[in-house]
């Protein structure tokens, strides 16, 4: 059974696109939301995962099963 995700659906989506190397502006365009909304969601993601950077948040999200290698475009 997968662990409960501490992130909202939108926080996870924003973190996923950041992990794939997209900028805040690119993520905003992909998701059809404002730049500031992407920033807010990523700030919340970092806070909830107790991380200081997006790289760290991505690593923690993968370690906790929130994101998978398949999500990131890698092999499972």
MILO-214346 format. One line per 10 residues: number of its first residue (from 1); their letters; for each residue x, y, z of N, C-alpha, C, O. Coordinates in nm, 3 decimals. Layout:
! MILO-214346
NUM> a> X:Y:Z:X:Y:Z:X:Y:Z:X:Y:Z ~ ...;
END
This chain:
! MILO-214346
1> xxxxxxxxxx> 0.084:-0.119:0.000:0.000:0.000:0.000:0.088:0.124:0.000:0.183:0.133:0.078 ~ 0.057:0.220:-0.086:0.137:0.342:-0.098:0.119:0.430:0.026:0.010:0.434:0.083 ~ 0.225:0.500:0.067:0.213:0.587:0.182:0.122:0.706:0.151:0.108:0.746:0.036 ~ 0.061:0.759:0.255:-0.024:0.878:0.236:0.065:0.993:0.189:0.174:1.014:0.242 ~ 0.018:1.064:0.092:0.095:1.176:0.036:0.066:1.303:0.115:-0.049:1.345:0.124 ~ 0.170:1.364:0.172:0.148:1.487:0.246:0.124:1.608:0.157:0.090:1.716:0.205 ~ 0.141:1.590:0.026:0.125:1.701:-0.068:-0.012:1.698:-0.134:-0.071:1.592:-0.154 ~ -0.061:1.817:-0.166:-0.185:1.823:-0.245:-0.154:1.779:-0.387:-0.038:1.769:-0.427 ~ -0.259:1.752:-0.462:-0.241:1.710:-0.602:-0.162:1.816:-0.679:-0.070:1.782:-0.754 ~ -0.196:1.942:-0.661:-0.129:2.051:-0.734:0.015:2.069:-0.688:0.103:2.096:-0.771;
11> xxxxxxxxxx> 0.042:2.055:-0.559:0.179:2.064:-0.510:0.264:1.953:-0.572:0.378:1.977:-0.612 ~ 0.208:1.833:-0.579:0.280:1.721:-0.639:0.305:1.745:-0.787:0.414:1.717:-0.837 ~ 0.204:1.796:-0.858:0.221:1.826:-1.002:0.332:1.928:-1.024:0.417:1.910:-1.111 ~ 0.331:2.034:-0.945:0.435:2.138:-0.960:0.572:2.081:-0.929:0.669:2.111:-0.999 ~ 0.582:2.000:-0.824:0.710:1.940:-0.788:0.757:1.844:-0.898:0.876:1.839:-0.929 ~ 0.665:1.771:-0.956:0.700:1.680:-1.064:0.760:1.755:-1.182:0.864:1.715:-1.234 ~ 0.697:1.864:-1.225:0.750:1.940:-1.339:0.883:2.006:-1.305:0.971:2.014:-1.391 ~ 0.898:2.052:-1.181:1.027:2.108:-1.139:1.134:1.999:-1.143:1.247:2.023:-1.186 ~ 1.098:1.879:-1.098:1.193:1.768:-1.099:1.232:1.729:-1.241:1.343:1.680:-1.264 ~ 1.143:1.751:-1.335:1.172:1.723:-1.476:1.251:1.837:-1.541:1.280:1.831:-1.661;
21> xxxxxxxxxx> 1.286:1.939:-1.463:1.371:2.047:-1.513:1.298:2.168:-1.567:1.360:2.255:-1.627 ~ 1.169:2.175:-1.547:1.092:2.290:-1.596:1.106:2.409:-1.502:1.115:2.393:-1.381 ~ 1.108:2.528:-1.559:1.111:2.650:-1.479:0.972:2.678:-1.424:0.874:2.614:-1.463 ~ 0.964:2.773:-1.333:0.833:2.813:-1.279:0.742:2.858:-1.393:0.625:2.821:-1.398 ~ 0.796:2.938:-1.485:0.716:2.989:-1.596:0.668:2.875:-1.687:0.553:2.874:-1.730 ~ 0.757:2.781:-1.717:0.718:2.667:-1.801:0.612:2.583:-1.732:0.516:2.539:-1.796 ~ 0.629:2.559:-1.603:0.531:2.482:-1.526:0.396:2.552:-1.526:0.292:2.488:-1.543 ~ 0.398:2.684:-1.508:0.274:2.762:-1.508:0.202:2.747:-1.643:0.081:2.730:-1.647 ~ 0.278:2.752:-1.750:0.220:2.739:-1.883:0.163:2.598:-1.905:0.053:2.583:-1.958 ~ 0.236:2.497:-1.864:0.192:2.358:-1.880:0.063:2.333:-1.803:-0.030:2.270:-1.855;
31> xxxxxxxxxx> 0.057:2.383:-1.681:-0.058:2.356:-1.594:-0.171:2.458:-1.610:-0.280:2.438:-1.558 ~ -0.144:2.567:-1.683:-0.246:2.670:-1.704:-0.278:2.748:-1.578:-0.392:2.785:-1.554 ~ -0.174:2.773:-1.498:-0.191:2.850:-1.374:-0.089:2.963:-1.372:-0.001:2.970:-1.457 ~ -0.102:3.052:-1.276:-0.013:3.168:-1.265:0.125:3.127:-1.213:0.138:3.031:-1.138 ~ 0.225:3.201:-1.252:0.361:3.183:-1.205:0.364:3.184:-1.052:0.428:3.099:-0.990 ~ 0.293:3.280:-0.992:0.292:3.292:-0.847:0.228:3.169:-0.780:0.265:3.134:-0.668 ~ 0.134:3.106:-0.847:0.071:2.986:-0.793:0.170:2.870:-0.793:0.174:2.791:-0.699 ~ 0.250:2.861:-0.899:0.355:2.758:-0.904:0.453:2.780:-0.789:0.488:2.686:-0.718 ~ 0.497:2.904:-0.772:0.592:2.936:-0.665:0.533:2.900:-0.529:0.602:2.840:-0.446 ~ 0.409:2.936:-0.506:0.343:2.905:-0.379:0.335:2.754:-0.356:0.364:2.706:-0.246;
41> xxxxxxxxxx> 0.295:2.680:-0.459:0.284:2.534:-0.445:0.419:2.469:-0.418:0.429:2.375:-0.339 ~ 0.523:2.518:-0.484:0.656:2.462:-0.461:0.709:2.501:-0.322:0.776:2.421:-0.257 ~ 0.679:2.622:-0.278:0.716:2.663:-0.142:0.647:2.573:-0.040:0.710:2.529:0.057 ~ 0.518:2.546:-0.061:0.444:2.458:0.030:0.501:2.316:0.027:0.512:2.251:0.131 ~ 0.538:2.269:-0.091:0.596:2.135:-0.103:0.725:2.124:-0.024:0.746:2.028:0.051 ~ 0.811:2.223:-0.040:0.938:2.222:0.034:0.913:2.225:0.184:0.979:2.154:0.260 ~ 0.819:2.308:0.228:0.788:2.319:0.370:0.734:2.186:0.425:0.780:2.138:0.529 ~ 0.638:2.127:0.354:0.576:2.003:0.400:0.675:1.886:0.404:0.663:1.797:0.488 ~ 0.773:1.889:0.313:0.874:1.782:0.308:0.997:1.817:0.392:1.093:1.740:0.397 ~ 0.993:1.935:0.457:1.102:1.982:0.542:1.234:1.992:0.465:1.338:1.944:0.510;
51> xxxxxxxxxx> 1.227:2.056:0.347:1.343:2.068:0.258:1.375:2.215:0.232:1.288:2.302:0.242 ~ 1.502:2.241:0.199:1.544:2.377:0.170:1.556:2.406:0.021:1.567:2.522:-0.018 ~ 1.555:2.302:-0.062:1.569:2.323:-0.206:1.475:2.229:-0.282:1.426:2.130:-0.227 ~ 1.452:2.261:-0.408:1.371:2.173:-0.492:1.441:2.040:-0.517:1.375:1.936:-0.524 ~ 1.573:2.042:-0.529:1.646:1.917:-0.548:1.627:1.826:-0.428:1.604:1.706:-0.443 ~ 1.638:1.883:-0.309:1.619:1.804:-0.189:1.474:1.754:-0.180:1.450:1.639:-0.145 ~ 1.379:1.840:-0.213:1.238:1.802:-0.208:1.210:1.688:-0.306:1.134:1.597:-0.274 ~ 1.272:1.692:-0.423:1.255:1.585:-0.521:1.311:1.453:-0.465:1.247:1.349:-0.476 ~ 1.429:1.460:-0.406:1.491:1.339:-0.350:1.405:1.282:-0.238:1.385:1.161:-0.231 ~ 1.354:1.366:-0.151:1.268:1.321:-0.041:1.139:1.263:-0.097:1.091:1.160:-0.049;
61> xxxxxxxxxx> 1.081:1.328:-0.197:0.956:1.280:-0.256:0.975:1.142:-0.319:0.887:1.057:-0.308 ~ 1.089:1.118:-0.383:1.117:0.987:-0.441:1.138:0.885:-0.327:1.086:0.774:-0.333 ~ 1.214:0.924:-0.226:1.241:0.833:-0.114:1.112:0.794:-0.042:1.101:0.682:0.008 ~ 1.016:0.885:-0.035:0.890:0.858:0.034:0.784:0.796:-0.057:0.675:0.764:-0.012 ~ 0.817:0.779:-0.185:0.723:0.718:-0.278:0.619:0.814:-0.333:0.523:0.771:-0.396 ~ 0.638:0.943:-0.309:0.545:1.045:-0.360:0.565:1.062:-0.510:0.469:1.076:-0.585 ~ 0.690:1.061:-0.553:0.727:1.059:-0.695:0.805:0.931:-0.719:0.874:0.881:-0.630 ~ 0.793:0.878:-0.840:0.867:0.757:-0.876:0.965:0.788:-0.988:0.956:0.893:-1.053 ~ 1.056:0.697:-1.010:1.147:0.713:-1.123:1.069:0.719:-1.254:1.108:0.792:-1.346 ~ 0.961:0.644:-1.262:0.877:0.647:-1.382:0.817:0.787:-1.403:0.808:0.835:-1.516;
71> xxxxxx> 0.776:0.851:-1.293:0.722:0.988:-1.301:0.826:1.083:-1.361:0.794:1.175:-1.436 ~ 0.951:1.058:-1.325:1.060:1.147:-1.366:1.114:1.112:-1.505:1.206:1.177:-1.554 ~ 1.056:1.011:-1.567:1.099:0.974:-1.701:1.206:0.868:-1.701:1.261:0.836:-1.807 ~ 1.237:0.813:-1.585:1.338:0.708:-1.576:1.274:0.571:-1.577:1.153:0.558:-1.594 ~ 1.355:0.472:-1.559:1.306:0.335:-1.556:1.264:0.299:-1.415:1.314:0.356:-1.317 ~ 1.173:0.206:-1.404:1.125:0.163:-1.271:1.209:0.053:-1.216:1.183:0.005:-1.105;
END
